[in-house]
Amino acid sequence: MELGLALVLELLALGAVVGFLAGLLGVGGGMMLVPVMTWLLTQRGVETGLAVKMAIATSMATILFTSLSSVRAHHRLGAVRWLVARSMAPGILAGGLLAGAGAFSVLKGQGLALLFSAFIGYTALQMMLDRKPRPGRELPGAWGLVGVGSCVGFISALVGAGGAFLSVPFMTWCNVPPRHAVGTSAALGFPIALASTAGYVISGWHLPTALPGAVGYLYLPALAIVAATSVLLAPLGARTAQRINVVVLKRLFALLLMALAASMLHRGLAG
């Protein structure tokens, strides 16, 4: 499969939409990137199982770029608890690398599609109901945070997400103010993406070159295009969010996520 003009334009549009929605609604781009990129690759002859893995890997790799601008903004607002982030980071690196280099290559693409479907279906339901966990305890000690970090890194690597869907509810439950929970989770996005991406490259190194520009499970042309456009459009989404009520938009987006979850569920079951 060659990187034709049509695919370039589709990836530019995908990156723009994902970046704008991430800034507007504060949601991770992987929830849209993975299903749409899976569809784009399968339409061009890539086997479904491999397309799912390449979409997850490429989606996670974009977080290497988008997380930097996000954490800088949160840091300026004083919303990052760096001590918590540093305590969780070793576990996150270990869990992300273990999943990316081990479990990711062992699991079939159809199984990952089912797991991803469950992930975005759950996220959509939480967004629709606007549920937030109630504070119930304090943060654990250093080793406890390492353990939590390893779980966050492992699961995030399997679904191509930045980890906020796990770390934000956990920190909120542990009496961390929501603003700090979001800011600290943003700081965790980079080590999750770094470890996972390294794992995807290692586990997919033995693959024959399925696509020109692919390294392991990473599709580098898509990574470059989507990362660049999403970083450019995210600030516009954030500025727009300051001028409109996003509650209704979040619920509409939740419906879209449910449709994407159904699509990934169909791909997983069909496989």
N, C-alpha and C positions, 0 to 999 in steps of 0.2 A: 504494500500500500504506500503510495507516494503522498507527500504533503502537498495536495493541490490547492488551488485558490479557494475552492468551495469550503474545504476543511479549515483553512486559515480564517475565512470570514466567520464560519460557525464558531470556532474557538474564540475569536475576538468578541463575538456577541455573547457567548457564554461567560467569558471572564468579566465583561462589562456588567451583565445582569447580576452575577454572583457578587461582585465587588459592591455594587450599589445596594443590593439587599442586605449584605453584611453590615454596611454602614447604617442603613435605614432601620433595620430590625434587630441588629446585634446578634445575628445567628451565624453559625459556621457555614462556610461555603461548600464544604464537603457534602452536605445533605442534598445539594442540587448538582454539584459537580459529578459525583460518582454515577448516579443514574443516567444523566445526559451524556457523559463521556462514554459510558458503557454502550449506550445506543449508537453514538457516532462511530465507535470502533467496530461494532458488530455490523453496521450498515456497510462497512468497507472490507468485510470479509474476515475479520479477526474472530476466532472461536470465542463463544460466549464466556466460558470459564476464564480464559486468558484476558479477555476484555475487562471483566470485572476486576481482576487483580491489578491490571495496568491502570484502570480508572482510580481505584483506591490508592495505589502507590503515588500516582501523579497528583491526586487531590491532596494527600498528606504533604507532599513536597512543596506545594504552593504555600503552606503555612510557614515554611522557613522564611518567606519574604513578607507575608502579610502580618505575621506576629510581631515583627520588629517595630513597625509603625504603631501598632496597637498598644504594645507595652510601653512605648515611649510616651504616648498620650496619657495612659493611666498613671505612669510614674510622675509626670508633671503635676497631676492632680493629687498626688500623695495617696493613691489607692492601692499600691502594691505592698504587700507584706513580704519583704524580701527574705526574712528569716524563715518563714513558712515555705516560700518557694525554694530556697536553698536546701531545706531539710527534705523536701519531697523530690528534688531533682535527681539524686542518685537512684532512687527506686524507679522513677520514671524512665531514666536512661536504660536501666537494666531491663525493665518490663517491655519497653518499646523495641529494644534490640532483640530480645528473646522472641517476641512475637513476630517481628519483621523478618528475622533471619531463620526462624524455626517454624513456628505454627503456621505462618502465612504460606510457606511453600508446601506444607503437608496438607492443609485443608484445600478442598476443591473449590474452584471459583463459584460453583453453584451453592455450596455451603456458605461461603462468604456473602453471596447475594441474599440468602435467607437471613443471615445475621444482620446484614445492613438494613434489610427491610424491617426487621424487628426494632432496630435502633431508631430509624427515622419515624416509624409508626408511633413508638413510645414518645419521642420528642414532639411530634405533631400533637399528640393527645395532651401532653403537658402544656404546650403552647395554647391549645384551644381552651383548656380549662383554667389557664393562668394559675396553676398550682405552684406554691412555693413551700419548701419544707420549713417546719417550725423548729426554732432553736431548741435543742434538747440536751446538749452536753458541751464540754470544752474540747479543744484540740488535743489529740494524744501527744505523747512525747516524741523525741526525735526518731526513735526506731519505729514507732507507730506511723509516723508520717512517711518514713521510707517504705513501709509495707503498703500504705494506701497509694503512694506514688507508683509502686510497681504494678498494682492492679489497674490504676488509671492508664499508665503507659501501655500495658499489655492489651487491654480492651480497645483503647484508642487506635493502636496500630492495626488491629484487625478490621476496623470499620473505616479507617481513613479520616478520623475526626481529631480535633485539637484537644479534646479532653475536658472542655468546659462543661459538657453535659453530665460529667461525673464529679468533677472537682468543685464546681459552684454549689450544687446541692449539698455535698459533703461539708464544705466550709460553712455554709449557711446553717446547717444542722448543728455545727459546732460553735455557734454563736459568733461567727465572723460576720460583720455587717455586709449586706449584699454588695455595696459598692467596692469594698475591699476584696470580697470573694471573687467578683468579676475581674478586678484588676490583677489579683494574684494568679488567677487562672490564665489570664492573658500572658503573664510572664512564664507560665509553664508550657505554653504552646510551642515555643522554640525547641526546648530539649525533647519534647515528645516527637516533634517533626524530625529533628536531627537523628535521633536514635532509630526511629521507624524507617526513615529514608535509607539510612545505612543498611538496615536489615533487608529492605526490599532489594537493594542492589546486590547484596551478598547472596540472598536466597535465589535470585533470578539470574545470577551470573552464568549459570550453565545453560541457559535457554538459548536456542538458536535465535538469531536476530529476526524477530517476528515483524518488526517495523523498522524502516530506516530512521535512525535517531534514537532508538530505544536502548537503554542501559539497564540490564536486569528487567525489573517490572516497570521502570520509569520510562515514560514517553516524553523525552526532553523537549521536542518542538511544542507540544501542548503545554508543558510546564512553563516554558518561557512566555508563550502568548497569554495564557490565562493569568499567570502571576502578574505580568506587566499591566494588563488592562484592569484587573481587579484592584490592584493597589491604587491606580489612578482614579477609579470610580468610587471607592469606599468613602473618601472624604465628602464627595457630593451627597452620597446617601446619608452620612452623618449630619450634614448641614440641613438636609431636607427634613430629617427627623425632628429637628428643633422647631419646625414651623407647622407640623401637622400632628394629628392624633394617630398614633400608630397601632392602637389597640385593635381596631377593625382590620387593619392591614395584617397584623399578626395572625388573626384568625383566618383570614383568606389565605395567607401563606401556609398555615397549618393544613388547610384543605388541599393545597397543592402538594405538600409533603406526603399527605396520605395517598394521593394519586401516584406519586413517585414510589412510595413504599409498595403499593399494589403492583406496580410495574416490575420492581426488583423481585417481589415475591413470585410473580409469574415466571420470570427468568430462572429463578432458583428451582422452582418446581418443574419447569419444563426441562431443565438440565438433568 
